[in-house]
Amino acid sequence: MSSSRPQPQHRQQLSSSSPPKVNIKLSRINSDFYAAPVFTDLPKKKQASLLPSPTTLEFKPLPDQPAGTATDKRNGSSNPPSPIVTNVKPTVAVTVPTPQHPHPSRQSLNVPRNEEDTSKDGHSVSTDSGPKPFRVNPADVNRPPSRGTNLSESEKRGLANLKRLSSEGRPASRSRDSSPIPASRQSEESTRLLINRIDELNTLTTNLQVNLDGALQASQEKDAENERLLKSLNALEHQNKELQATLTKRERDYEVIAKNYLDHVRMIRATDDDHSTIIERLTQLKAAIEHLIRKVQGQRSANLNRTAVIEHFKDSGLLYSFPVDEENLEAFHLNLYMESVVMDTLVSSFFDKPLCSIFEYNKGFKDIYDWMYQRNEKLAIRWRQQLCVMLTQDPETKARQEVQVSTTADALTRLISEFYNGSNEAAKIHDLCSKAFDLAIAMTALDSVISPAPVPLNTPFDEESMAPALKNNPEGKVALIIFPAFKDTAKAFNMRPKVWCH
C-alpha cells in the first residue's frame, strides 16, 4: 500500500540559535493525538517554561491510521484534533494550536525525517510540506489551577513564611524534575510541618512563660524575705552596737572599781600575798638554806670544821638529847644541824616578833593588840594591818630595815665562816635575810597572822604532817627540827616542818 503523504521538507530556520529538539511519541485516544514530549539538549533552566521561541517538534503517528484522517469525536469537528503536548512535569501542560488550512490533508507538522520515521510494521510516517513551522505560545497554554488555592489562612501564612525563609538563603529544595512528589504537595506538607512546629513552639513558649512567671514570683518572694532579713540584721547590728557600748562602759567602771578595791586593800595590807604565795616563798627559803650549806661544806664535807660545829651543838643543849653519841656523829648530822642553826637565826631575827623586828614598840603593841582583839576582833586586825603598811611605806623604817637585814646577815656570815673553812657566801646570806624580812612582814599583814610553830622533840614521825630530811627513819621519833612548821591562828594555813627522826 503506497503512502499518499508528501515528502517531508525541512522547516525554515527562524532564529540564528538552534532550537531545542523535542521528540514526541503520539498515541490515539478517541481520534486525538497526545504527544509525550522528551526535551533534549536543553539549557540548565526549568524545562517547564517554554519560551515563545520557535520549537521543532517531531511526531510519530500510529502506523494503522495516518495522521490527519480521523475526526474529533469530542467536538464533532472534521478537522483533526490539535495535538496536546505535555511536559514530564505534572503541573505543566502545553497545547500547541493547529494552523487552520482549507484542506485537512495539508495540515501537518514540518519536522525533519529521521530514523524513527519508520514504524514497527514497516509503514513510514511523513508530513505535509509547509512553509511555516508551528510555534508554541505560552499565553495560549491552559494551566491547571494550583493546589495551593485550597489552603486555609494559617497554611497560607505558613507557606508565605516558608517562601520568605527560602528567599533569605535557605538551601533550595530539589528541582521539580527530580522530585517524586508534586511541588504543590511538598509545599503543603512542608507548610503543615512548619505550622505544627510553630504550634509546638507556641506551646513551649507558653510553658516557658508560665515557668518564668512562677520563677519571677518566687524571686520576688525571696527578695521580700531577703529585705525582711536585712532589716532584722540591721536592727540586730544596731542592738549589738548598743550592747558593745554598754559593755565597754561597764568594763571601764569595773576597772575603776577594781583599782579602788586594790587601793583599799593596799591600805590595810602591806603586800598582795595570800596563802599560796606564802607557801611558795617559804619553800624557796627552805631550798635556799639547803643549797647554802651544801655549797659551803664542799665535796664530802671537806670544808666542815667538825670540832667547832660539835662545840656549838653542845652549847645549844641539843647534843645531850640527841640519840647519836658525839663520837658517832657523821658529817650529814652536822650539816643538818647547821641548816637548823641558819633557820633558827632567821626565826629569832624576823619571824618570831609581835609586829616587826624593826618596830621598837613590839612589847606594847602585843599588849594593846591582845586587848583590842578580845573586844573587837575586826578592828584589832585592821589596826595591825595598818601598822604593817606604815612600816613598809615609811622611809625611816626602810632605812632601819636595811640595818636589821645587814646585821643579821653579818652574824650568819661569821658563823658560817667559822664552821666551814674558806666559805665566802656573804652576798647569798644577805639576800637570804632580806627575803626572810619581807616574808615576815607579809605573814603579819594577813587577816590571820602566820607564824612558826615548834614541833616537840621525840614526837613520832608523821608522813602527812612532816617532811623527812636526809637519811630519815620513818619509824623513828623527831630528834632534830631543821625547818619549823608555819601555821596561822585560824588553822587555815599549814606548812609542814622538815625533821630528822632516829
DRENBALO-567798 format. One record per residue (C-alpha): residue in one letter; residue number from 1; x, y, z. Coordinates in steps of 0.05 Angstrom, whole numbers, plus 32768, in hexadecimal, padded with zeros to 4 digits. Example, Ala and Ser with C-alpha at 12.3 -4.5 7.8 and 13.67 -1.06 7.14 Angstrom:
2
  resn  resi    c1    c2    c3
     a     1  80F6  7FA6  809C
     s     2  8111  7FEB  808F
END
This chain:
502
  resn  resi    c1    c2    c3
     m     1  8000  8000  8000
     s     2  801E  8040  7FE9
     s     3  801E  807C  8015
     s     4  7FFC  80BB  7FFB
     r     5  8023  80E7  802A
     p     6  8051  811B  800B
     q     7  809A  8118  8017
     p     8  80B0  813D  8055
     q     9  80D4  817E  804D
     h    10  8103  81A0  807C
     r    11  80E5  81D9  80A3
     q    12  8100  821E  809C
     q    13  812E  8236  80D2
     l    14  8111  8275  80F2
     s    15  8147  8281  8124
     s    16  8192  8281  8121
     s    17  8196  8256  8160
     s    18  8186  820D  8159
     p    19  8142  81FD  8179
     p    20  813B  81C6  81AB
     k    21  812A  8183  818E
     v    22  80EA  8161  81A6
     n    23  80D9  8118  8199
     i    24  808E  810A  819F
     k    25  806E  80C6  819F
     l    26  8026  80C8  8187
     s    27  7FED  809C  819D
     r    28  7FA5  809C  8187
     i    29  7F6E  80A1  81BA
     n    30  7F29  80B3  81A0
     s    31  7F48  80C8  815E
     d    32  7F75  80FC  8181
     f    33  7FBF  8101  8180
     y    34  7FE3  8106  81C2
     a    35  802B  8118  81C2
     a    36  805B  8104  81F8
     p    37  8096  8132  81EA
     v    38  80DC  8122  81FF
     f    39  810A  815E  8201
     t    40  8152  8155  81F0
     d    41  818D  8184  81EE
     l    42  816A  81B8  8219
     p    43  8190  81EB  8241
     k    44  8192  81E8  828D
     k    45  814F  820B  8296
     k    46  810D  81F1  82AD
     q    47  80F3  81C5  8274
     a    48  80AB  81D8  8284
     s    49  80B4  8220  826B
     l    50  80AD  8220  821F
     l    51  80C3  8261  8203
     p    52  809F  827C  81C6
     s    53  80DB  826C  819B
     p    54  80D1  823C  8160
     t    55  80D0  81F3  8175
     t    56  80D8  81B8  8148
     l    57  80AA  817D  8158
     e    58  80AF  8136  813E
     f    59  8070  810C  813B
     k    60  8068  80C2  8130
     p    61  8020  80AF  811F
     l    62  8007  8069  8128
     p    63  8015  803E  80EB
     d    64  7FCE  8024  80E4
     q    65  7FB0  8069  80D9
     p    66  7FD3  80A1  80B5
     a    67  7FD6  80E3  80D7
     g    68  7FA0  8114  80C6
     t    69  7F69  80E2  80AF
     a    70  7F40  80DC  80EE
     t    71  7F0B  810A  8107
     d    72  7F04  8127  814B
     k    73  7ECC  8103  816E
     r    74  7ECD  8130  81AA
     n    75  7EBF  8170  8185
     g    76  7EA0  8153  8146
     s    77  7ED0  8177  8119
     s    78  7EE9  8157  80DA
     n    79  7F2C  8178  80E3
     p    80  7F60  814E  8105
     p    81  7F66  815C  814E
     s    82  7F9E  8187  8167
     p    83  7FD5  815E  8184
     i    84  7FDE  816B  81CF
     v    85  8026  8171  81E1
     t    86  8033  8163  822A
     n    87  8073  8168  8251
     v    88  808C  8135  8281
     k    89  807C  8164  82BA
     p    90  8036  8155  82D4
     t    91  8026  819F  82E0
     v    92  8034  81B8  8299
     a    93  800B  81A9  825B
     v    94  801B  81C9  8218
     t    95  7FE8  81CA  81E0
     v    96  8001  81D6  819A
     p    97  7FCB  81F7  816F
     t    98  7FC0  81D9  812A
     p    99  7FC5  8209  80F0
     q   100  7F84  8210  80C8
     h   101  7F88  81F7  8081
     p   102  7F4F  81EC  8050
     h   103  7F65  81A6  8042
     p   104  7F6F  8178  807C
     s   105  7FA0  814F  8055
     r   106  7FCF  8189  8054
     q   107  7FD0  8191  809F
     s   108  8012  8174  80B4
     l   109  804F  8182  80DD
     n   110  808E  8196  80B9
     v   111  80C1  816C  80DF
     p   112  8101  814D  80C4
     r   113  8100  8104  80B4
     n   114  812C  80D7  80DA
     e   115  8135  808D  80EA
     e   116  80F6  808B  8115
     d   117  80C9  809D  80DA
     t   118  80C1  8054  80CB
     s   119  8091  8030  80FA
     k   120  8095  7FE9  8112
     d   121  8066  7FCE  80DB
     g   122  8090  7FEC  80A3
     h   123  8064  8028  8094
     s   124  8085  806A  8092
     v   125  806A  80AA  80AF
     s   126  806F  80E8  8084
     t   127  8055  812E  808C
     d   128  803C  815F  805A
     s   129  806B  8191  8044
     g   130  805B  81D7  805C
     p   131  8080  8217  805C
     k   132  8073  8228  80A5
     p   133  8082  81FF  80E4
     f   134  8057  81FE  8122
     r   135  8068  822E  815A
     v   136  8056  8224  81A3
     n   137  8038  8262  81C3
     p   138  803B  825E  8210
     a   139  8000  828C  8214
     d   140  7FD4  8258  81F2
     v   141  7FE7  8221  8223
     n   142  7FAF  820D  8252
     r   143  7FCE  8201  8296
     p   144  7FA9  81D9  82CB
     p   145  7F97  81FF  830A
     s   146  7FCB  81FC  8341
     r   147  7FBC  81CE  837B
     g   148  7FD1  8203  83AA
     t   149  7F90  8229  839F
     n   150  7F6D  81F7  83CE
     l   151  7F9A  820A  8408
     s   152  7F7E  8229  8447
     e   153  7F93  826D  8461
     s   154  7FC5  824F  8493
     e   155  7FE2  8222  845D
     k   156  7FE9  825D  842E
     r   157  800D  8284  8464
     g   158  803B  8248  846F
     l   159  8048  8244  8424
     a   160  8058  828E  8423
     n   161  8089  8284  845D
     l   162  80A7  8249  8439
     k   163  80B2  8273  83FA
     r   164  80D0  82AA  8424
     l   165  8100  8279  8445
     s   166  8112  825D  8401
     s   167  8121  82A3  83E7
     e   168  814D  82B2  8423
     g   169  8181  827F  840E
     r   170  8168  823C  8423
     p   171  817F  8203  83F7
     a   172  8152  81F9  83BB
     s   173  8129  81BA  83B7
     r   174  8130  8189  8380
     s   175  8118  819B  833B
     r   176  80D4  8186  8324
     d   177  80F1  8157  82F1
     s   178  8116  812F  8327
     s   179  80DE  812F  835C
     p   180  80B2  80F1  835F
     i   181  807A  811B  8380
     p   182  8059  8157  835F
     a   183  8074  819A  8376
     s   184  8030  81B2  838E
     r   185  8029  8174  83BA
     q   186  8070  817E  83D4
     s   187  805E  81C6  83E4
     e   188  801F  81B1  8408
     e   189  8044  817C  8431
     s   190  807C  81AD  8441
     t   191  8048  81E1  8454
     r   192  8023  81B1  8481
     l   193  8065  819B  84A2
     l   194  8078  81E4  84AB
     i   195  8034  81F4  84C9
     n   196  8039  81B8  84F8
     r   197  807F  81CF  850C
     i   198  8065  8215  8517
     d   199  802D  81F9  8543
     e   200  8060  81D0  856A
     l   201  808C  820E  8573
     n   202  8050  8236  8589
     t   203  803E  8201  85BC
     l   204  8086  81FF  85D3
     t   205  8087  824B  85D7
     t   206  8047  824A  8600
     n   207  8065  8217  8630
     l   208  80A5  823E  8635
     q   209  807D  827D  8642
     v   210  8057  825A  867A
     n   211  8098  8241  8698
     l   212  80B6  8286  8691
     d   213  807B  82A5  86B4
     g   214  8082  8272  86EC
     a   215  80CC  827F  86F1
     l   216  80C1  82CA  86F2
     q   217  808D  82C3  8729
     a   218  80BD  8296  8751
     s   219  80F4  82C9  8746
     q   220  80C8  8301  875E
     e   221  80B7  82D8  879C
     k   222  8101  82CB  87A8
     d   223  8111  8314  879F
     a   224  80DB  8326  87D2
     e   225  80F6  82F2  8802
     n   226  813D  830B  87F8
     e   227  8126  8352  8804
     r   228  8104  833D  8844
     l   229  8142  8318  885A
     l   230  816D  8353  8848
     k   231  8142  8380  8873
     s   232  8147  834E  88AC
     l   233  8192  834B  88A3
     n   234  8198  8397  88A5
     a   235  816E  8398  88E4
     l   236  819A  8363  8904
     e   237  81D9  8388  88F0
     h   238  81BE  83C7  890F
     q   239  81AC  83A2  894E
     n   240  81F0  8381  894F
     k   241  8212  83C5  894A
     e   242  81E9  83DE  8984
     l   243  81FB  83A0  89AD
     q   244  8244  83A8  899B
     a   245  8242  83F0  89B2
     t   246  8220  83DC  89F3
     l   247  8252  83A4  89FD
     t   248  828D  83D2  89F1
     k   249  8271  8404  8A23
     r   250  8267  83CE  8A57
     e   251  82AD  83B3  8A4B
     r   252  82C9  83F9  8A59
     d   253  829E  83FD  8A97
     y   254  82B7  83B9  8AAE
     e   255  82FF  83CE  8AA3
     v   256  82F3  840B  8ACE
     i   257  82D2  83E0  8B04
     a   258  830A  83AE  8B02
     k   259  833E  83E4  8B08
     n   260  831A  8403  8B42
     y   261  8314  83BF  8B63
     l   262  835E  83B1  8B5A
     d   263  836E  83F5  8B75
     h   264  8342  83E7  8BB1
     v   265  8362  83A3  8BBC
     r   266  83A7  83C0  8BB7
     m   267  8394  83F1  8BEC
     i   268  838B  83B8  8C1D
     r   269  83BB  8385  8C00
     a   270  8405  838E  8BF9
     t   271  840A  835E  8BBD
     d   272  83DD  833A  8B8D
     d   273  83F1  82F6  8BA7
     d   274  83C0  82C0  8BB9
     h   275  83C7  827A  8BD4
     s   276  83DE  825D  8B92
     t   277  8415  8290  8B88
     i   278  842A  828A  8BD1
     i   279  8433  823E  8BC9
     e   280  845B  8249  8B8A
     r   281  8489  827C  8BAA
     l   282  8494  8250  8BE8
     t   283  84A6  8215  8BBB
     q   284  84D8  8240  8B95
     l   285  84F6  8257  8BD8
     k   286  84FF  820F  8BEF
     a   287  8520  81FB  8BAD
     a   288  854F  8237  8BB0
     i   289  8568  8222  8BF5
     e   290  8575  81DB  8BDE
     h   291  859B  81F4  8BA1
     l   292  85C5  8222  8BCC
     i   293  85DC  81EB  8BFC
     r   294  85E8  81BA  8BC4
     k   295  8615  81EC  8BA0
     v   296  863E  8202  8BDC
     q   297  864D  81BB  8BF4
     g   298  8671  81A8  8BB5
     q   299  8679  8162  8B98
     r   300  866F  812D  8BCE
     s   301  866B  8165  8C02
     a   302  86B5  8175  8BF8
     n   303  86AB  81BD  8C11
     l   304  8685  81A8  8C4F
     n   305  86A5  81BD  8C91
     r   306  868E  8182  8CBA
     t   307  86A8  819A  8CFD
     a   308  8688  81DF  8CF8
     v   309  8645  81C3  8CE3
     i   310  8644  8190  8D1C
     e   311  8655  81C6  8D4F
     h   312  861C  81F1  8D35
     f   313  85F0  81B4  8D37
     k   314  8600  81AA  8D80
     d   315  85F4  81F3  8D90
     s   316  85AE  81F0  8D73
     g   317  859D  81B6  8DA3
     l   318  8583  818A  8D6B
     l   319  85BE  815C  8D69
     y   320  85AE  813F  8DAD
     s   321  8569  8128  8D96
     f   322  8581  8114  8D52
     p   323  857B  80C8  8D49
     v   324  85C1  80C2  8D29
     d   325  85FF  80C7  8D53
     e   326  8633  80FC  8D45
     e   327  8666  80C9  8D2D
     n   328  8634  80AC  8CFC
     l   329  861D  80ED  8CDD
     e   330  8625  80ED  8C92
     a   331  862D  8128  8C62
     f   332  85E4  8127  8C4B
     h   333  85CF  812D  8C95
     l   334  85F8  816B  8C9D
     n   335  85E1  8189  8C5B
     l   336  8598  817E  8C6E
     y   337  85A7  81A0  8CB0
     m   338  85C5  81DC  8C8B
     e   339  8586  81E3  8C61
     s   340  855D  81E5  8CA1
     v   341  858D  821A  8CBD
     v   342  8583  8248  8C80
     m   343  8537  8240  8C83
     d   344  8536  824C  8CCE
     t   345  855D  828D  8CC3
     l   346  852A  82A5  8C8F
     v   347  84F0  8293  8CBD
     s   348  850C  82B6  8CF9
     s   349  851F  82F4  8CD0
     f   350  84E1  82FC  8CA3
     f   351  84A8  82CA  8CAC
     d   352  84A2  82C6  8CF7
     k   353  848D  830F  8D04
     p   354  844A  832C  8D19
     l   355  8448  835C  8CDE
     c   356  848B  8366  8CBE
     s   357  84D4  8362  8CD1
     i   358  84DF  83AC  8CC4
     f   359  84A2  83C3  8CEB
     e   360  84BB  83DE  8D2D
     y   361  8477  83D6  8D4F
     n   362  846F  838C  8D45
     k   363  8461  837D  8D8E
     g   364  842E  83B5  8D96
     f   365  840F  83A2  8D53
     k   366  8403  835B  8D6B
     d   367  83E0  8372  8DAA
     i   368  83B3  83A4  8D85
     y   369  83A3  8372  8D4E
     d   370  838F  833C  8D7E
     w   371  8362  836D  8DA2
     m   372  8341  8385  8D61
     y   373  833B  833E  8D46
     q   374  8313  8329  8D83
     r   375  82E1  8362  8D79
     n   376  82DE  836C  8D2D
     e   377  8302  833A  8D02
     k   378  82F8  835F  8CC0
     l   379  8311  83A1  8CDA
     a   380  834D  837F  8CF9
     i   381  835F  835D  8CB8
     r   382  8355  839D  8C91
     w   383  8382  83C3  8CC0
     r   384  83B9  838F  8CBA
     q   385  83B5  8391  8C6E
     q   386  83B7  83DD  8C6C
     l   387  83F7  83DC  8C96
     c   388  8417  83AB  8C66
     v   389  8406  83D8  8C2C
     m   390  8425  8413  8C4F
     l   391  8465  83EB  8C5D
     t   392  846D  83D9  8C14
     q   393  845F  841F  8BFA
     d   394  8485  8449  8C2D
     p   395  84CA  845F  8C13
     e   396  84E8  845E  8C59
     t   397  84CE  8418  8C62
     k   398  84EE  8404  8C20
     a   399  8532  841B  8C39
     r   400  852A  83F5  8C7A
     q   401  8516  83B8  8C51
     e   402  8558  83BA  8C2C
     v   403  857E  83BF  8C6D
     q   404  8559  8384  8C8B
     v   405  8564  8358  8C4D
     s   406  85AE  8369  8C49
     t   407  85B8  835C  8C93
     t   408  8598  8317  8C8F
     a   409  85BD  8306  8C4F
     d   410  8600  8319  8C6C
     a   411  85F4  82ED  8CA9
     l   412  85E2  82B1  8C7E
     t   413  861E  82BD  8C50
     r   414  864F  82BC  8C8B
     l   415  862E  827D  8CA6
     i   416  8632  8258  8C63
     s   417  867A  826E  8C59
     e   418  868B  8251  8C9E
     f   419  866A  820E  8C90
     y   420  8680  8207  8C47
     n   421  86C6  8217  8C33
     g   422  86CF  8244  8BF7
     s   423  8686  8256  8BEE
     n   424  8675  8299  8BD0
     e   425  862A  829E  8BC7
     a   426  861B  82E2  8BE5
     a   427  85F1  82F9  8BA9
     k   428  85C5  82BB  8BAA
     i   429  85BC  82C0  8BF5
     h   430  85A8  8309  8BF0
     d   431  8575  82F8  8BBA
     l   432  855A  82C0  8BE5
     c   433  8550  82EF  8C20
     s   434  852D  8324  8BF4
     k   435  84FB  82F0  8BDA
     a   436  84EE  82D9  8C22
     f   437  84DF  8321  8C38
     d   438  84AD  832E  8BFF
     l   439  848C  82EA  8C0B
     a   440  8483  82FA  8C55
     i   441  8460  833C  8C45
     a   442  8433  831A  8C12
     m   443  841E  82E3  8C44
     t   444  8410  8317  8C7B
     a   445  83E5  8342  8C4C
     l   446  83B3  830B  8C3C
     d   447  8370  8306  8C5E
     s   448  8389  82CA  8C85
     v   449  83D2  82D0  8C99
     i   450  83FF  8298  8C81
     s   451  8437  8287  8CB2
     p   452  8468  824E  8CBE
     a   453  844D  8214  8CE8
     p   454  847F  81E9  8D0E
     v   455  847C  819E  8D0A
     p   456  848A  8179  8D4B
     l   457  84C7  814A  8D4B
     n   458  84BE  80FF  8D50
     t   459  847C  8105  8D2A
     p   460  846E  80C8  8CFE
     f   461  8478  80D7  8CB5
     d   462  8438  80E6  8C8E
     e   463  8440  80E4  8C44
     e   464  8402  810E  8C37
     s   465  8415  8148  8C65
     m   466  8461  8144  8C61
     a   467  8495  8148  8C2A
     p   468  84CF  8117  8C32
     a   469  8518  812C  8C2F
     l   470  8554  8106  8C14
     k   471  855B  80BF  8C30
     n   472  851C  80C6  8C58
     n   473  84FF  808A  8C7C
     p   474  84B4  808A  8C6D
     e   475  84A7  805E  8CAA
     g   476  84D0  8088  8CDA
     k   477  84C3  80C5  8D03
     v   478  84D5  810E  8CF6
     a   479  851D  811B  8D0C
     l   480  852C  815B  8CE6
     i   481  84FE  8193  8CCA
     i   482  8521  81AF  8C8C
     f   483  84E8  81DB  8C74
     p   484  84AE  81ED  8CA2
     a   485  8464  81E9  8C91
     f   486  843D  8228  8C7F
     k   487  83F4  822F  8C92
     d   488  83C0  8266  8C99
     t   489  8391  8274  8CD2
     a   490  8354  825F  8CAA
     k   491  8374  821C  8C9A
     a   492  8369  8228  8C4F
     f   493  83B4  8228  8C3F
     n   494  83E5  81F0  8C4E
     m   495  842C  81E9  8C35
     r   496  844A  81A5  8C46
     p   497  848B  81A5  8C6F
     k   498  84CB  8184  8C58
     v   499  84E3  8152  8C8C
     w   500  8516  811C  8C96
     c   501  8500  80DE  8CBD
     h   502  852B  80A7  8CDC
END
